[in-house]
Amino acid sequence: METILAHPENQEQLEAIKAFLKALKIKFESKKEEKPNYDPEFVKMLLEGKKQIEEGRGVKISLEDLWK
């Protein structure tokens, strides 16, 4: 058989899908989406870069100069 993954956009859609599957006596599993775990050092580096740009310490490079 096949597996079907559904991505409801809100709680109402989720409840409707569950009710539909129960009515048809279809077995299903439900699990919450997990947020990706980023390396804390990577996150720290990105936040520091954002802070530097906000403080005007960033460097702008034009697309033309990027590959030179």
Summary of the structure (lengths in Angstrom):
residues: 68
radius of gyration: 22.9
end to end distance: 54.3
largest distance: 63.4
contacts: 78
relative contact order: 0.06
helix: 47%
strand: 0%
